[in-house]
């Protein structure tokens, strides 16, 4: 029975809904397929995703400084002038000597009635924002480094376990080879016994006797 029909019948009996066939036809129901995932698979997927993230450049250092200032909500002065505004307004004047660039900056601020202290305060706020973000990035980098070291140690442990398993398999193979050789030699001995008895009854060799393994 369709889901819509079940809802219609239950809702009608309870007096909660009025069934509209046109509306019902427009209803879409998504049925999710049930999947069984082991804890080991979840862990493996998580470790794989983490390794991929650690292989990529850290996203924190790709953030533009303007985004840092916006994220940390540095309050702009009421007149709208910031250290960035002054830098853009000065343009090529910044490339001149210190005294000439200082005179140009002072004149530009006076012309727009902007207190120099406001620009200094804005620059200090931006510097503090960068220092704060640097501390955040440094912590993230330490976490990435610790995660890498943990993964590398796990991989080294896996390598040791794999090497030990390879050694055990080599020993098992050598044991199988010896046991099979001993079995083959016993087989030859049995065939020799059979051939000896058959030789008493006929001159024709009917028994295939193998060779012992050294």
VMD Tcl script that draws the C-alpha trace (Angstrom):
set ca {
  {0.00 0.00 0.00}
  {1.34 3.44 -0.91}
  {2.38 5.85 1.83}
  {-0.10 8.45 0.63}
  {-3.00 5.99 0.89}
  {-2.01 5.03 4.43}
  {-1.86 8.68 5.46}
  {-5.23 9.34 3.84}
  {-6.97 6.48 5.62}
  {-5.45 7.18 9.03}
  {-6.05 10.91 8.75}
  {-9.63 10.49 7.55}
  {-10.52 8.15 10.44}
  {-9.09 10.57 12.95}
  {-10.76 13.54 11.29}
  {-7.45 15.32 10.90}
  {-7.05 15.65 7.16}
  {-9.13 16.04 4.04}
  {-7.86 13.92 1.16}
  {-7.24 15.75 -2.09}
  {-6.20 13.42 -4.90}
  {-4.51 16.18 -6.92}
  {-2.45 17.27 -3.95}
  {-1.62 13.69 -3.05}
  {-0.26 13.06 -6.52}
  {2.21 15.90 -6.06}
  {3.61 14.49 -2.80}
  {7.04 12.99 -3.10}
  {8.32 10.51 -0.52}
  {11.96 9.60 -0.29}
  {12.74 6.18 1.17}
  {16.29 5.80 2.45}
  {17.87 2.43 2.01}
  {19.10 0.95 5.27}
  {22.80 0.24 5.35}
  {24.84 -1.60 7.95}
  {28.25 -0.06 8.53}
  {30.76 -1.54 10.94}
  {32.62 0.57 13.48}
  {35.87 -0.43 11.79}
  {34.61 0.91 8.47}
  {33.58 4.18 10.10}
  {36.99 4.47 11.71}
  {38.77 3.67 8.45}
  {36.69 6.27 6.59}
  {37.42 8.88 9.27}
  {41.16 8.14 9.17}
  {41.17 8.30 5.37}
  {39.42 11.67 5.42}
  {41.86 12.95 8.03}
  {44.86 11.83 5.98}
  {43.45 13.60 2.94}
  {42.95 16.80 4.95}
  {46.49 16.63 6.33}
  {47.88 16.12 2.83}
  {46.27 19.37 1.64}
  {47.61 22.83 2.57}
  {46.17 24.15 5.86}
  {43.09 26.23 5.02}
  {43.76 28.66 7.89}
  {46.83 30.22 6.23}
  {45.02 30.73 2.94}
  {42.57 33.17 4.56}
  {42.95 36.75 3.33}
  {43.86 39.29 6.02}
  {40.79 41.32 5.10}
  {38.67 38.29 6.01}
  {40.47 38.10 9.35}
  {39.67 41.74 10.07}
  {36.03 41.22 9.07}
  {35.69 38.05 11.13}
  {37.15 39.65 14.25}
  {34.85 42.67 13.76}
  {37.32 45.52 14.09}
  {35.17 48.63 14.70}
  {35.82 51.26 12.00}
  {36.04 54.91 13.08}
  {32.90 57.02 12.65}
  {34.49 59.02 9.81}
  {35.19 55.78 7.92}
  {38.93 56.29 7.56}
  {41.14 53.34 8.46}
  {44.83 52.59 8.07}
  {43.92 50.71 4.88}
  {42.00 53.73 3.57}
  {45.00 55.96 4.24}
  {47.38 53.52 2.56}
  {45.23 53.43 -0.59}
  {44.84 57.21 -0.59}
  {48.59 57.75 -0.34}
  {49.27 55.50 -3.30}
  {52.75 56.06 -4.75}
  {53.58 58.54 -1.99}
  {54.36 55.55 0.25}
  {57.30 54.73 -2.00}
  {58.94 58.10 -1.34}
  {61.23 58.97 1.54}
  {59.95 58.77 5.11}
  {59.74 62.51 5.65}
  {57.96 63.18 2.37}
  {55.52 60.28 2.89}
  {54.84 61.43 6.47}
  {54.08 64.96 5.27}
  {51.73 63.61 2.62}
  {49.89 61.46 5.17}
  {49.56 64.34 7.65}
  {48.28 66.67 4.95}
  {45.80 64.10 3.67}
  {44.36 63.48 7.15}
  {44.13 67.21 7.88}
  {42.36 67.79 4.57}
  {39.72 65.17 5.49}
  {39.59 66.19 9.18}
  {40.69 62.76 10.34}
  {42.57 62.55 13.66}
  {45.87 60.72 13.33}
  {45.15 58.94 16.63}
  {42.16 57.22 15.02}
  {44.37 55.79 12.28}
  {46.95 54.67 14.85}
  {44.23 53.04 16.98}
  {42.83 51.26 13.92}
  {46.29 49.97 12.99}
  {46.87 48.72 16.56}
  {43.50 46.93 16.50}
  {44.39 45.26 13.23}
  {47.76 44.20 14.58}
  {46.09 42.68 17.66}
  {43.63 40.90 15.36}
  {46.49 39.43 13.35}
  {48.29 38.35 16.52}
  {45.11 36.72 17.79}
  {44.55 34.93 14.50}
  {48.20 33.85 14.43}
  {47.73 32.21 17.84}
  {44.67 30.41 16.47}
  {46.56 29.26 13.36}
  {49.55 28.16 15.46}
  {47.27 25.99 17.57}
  {45.75 24.47 14.44}
  {49.21 23.79 13.05}
  {50.21 22.08 16.31}
  {47.09 19.92 16.09}
  {47.90 19.03 12.47}
  {51.47 18.16 13.47}
  {50.26 16.00 16.37}
  {47.77 14.25 14.07}
  {50.48 13.56 11.49}
  {52.81 12.15 14.14}
  {50.02 9.93 15.45}
  {49.17 8.67 11.96}
  {52.85 8.06 11.15}
  {53.29 6.13 14.39}
  {50.21 4.07 13.57}
  {51.59 3.38 10.11}
  {54.96 2.36 11.56}
  {53.15 0.01 13.94}
  {51.18 -1.41 11.04}
  {54.42 -1.92 9.12}
  {55.93 -3.78 12.09}
  {52.82 -5.92 12.38}
  {52.86 -6.56 8.63}
  {56.53 -7.52 8.71}
  {55.86 -9.88 11.63}
  {52.93 -11.37 9.74}
  {55.09 -11.80 6.63}
  {57.70 -13.59 8.75}
  {55.04 -15.89 10.18}
  {53.76 -16.65 6.68}
  {57.29 -17.39 5.49}
  {57.78 -19.81 8.37}
  {54.41 -21.42 7.63}
  {55.35 -21.77 3.96}
  {58.67 -23.37 4.87}
  {56.87 -25.76 7.21}
  {54.36 -26.64 4.49}
  {57.18 -27.30 2.03}
  {58.95 -29.62 4.48}
  {55.76 -31.47 5.38}
  {54.82 -31.87 1.73}
  {58.28 -33.19 0.91}
  {58.06 -35.70 3.73}
  {54.65 -36.77 2.49}
  {55.97 -37.19 -1.04}
  {58.82 -39.35 0.22}
  {56.36 -41.50 2.14}
  {54.32 -41.77 -1.03}
  {57.38 -42.99 -2.94}
  {58.05 -45.57 -0.23}
  {54.47 -46.80 -0.47}
  {54.70 -46.98 -4.27}
  {57.90 -48.98 -3.96}
  {56.14 -51.43 -1.66}
  {53.28 -51.73 -4.15}
  {55.67 -52.23 -7.06}
  {57.58 -54.91 -5.14}
  {54.41 -56.90 -4.54}
  {53.15 -56.47 -8.12}
  {56.57 -57.60 -9.44}
  {55.93 -60.97 -7.82}
  {52.87 -61.41 -10.03}
  {53.89 -59.88 -13.36}
  {56.94 -58.80 -15.28}
  {55.19 -55.70 -16.55}
  {55.51 -52.56 -14.40}
  {52.09 -51.25 -13.61}
  {53.11 -49.00 -10.73}
  {54.48 -45.51 -11.23}
  {57.12 -44.95 -8.60}
  {58.21 -41.40 -8.01}
  {61.57 -40.12 -6.88}
  {62.34 -39.12 -3.34}
  {62.83 -35.43 -2.67}
  {66.09 -34.28 -1.17}
}
mol new
graphics top color blue
foreach p $ca { graphics top sphere $p radius 0.5 }
foreach p [lrange $ca 0 end-1] q [lrange $ca 1 end] { graphics top cylinder $p $q radius 0.2 }
display resetview
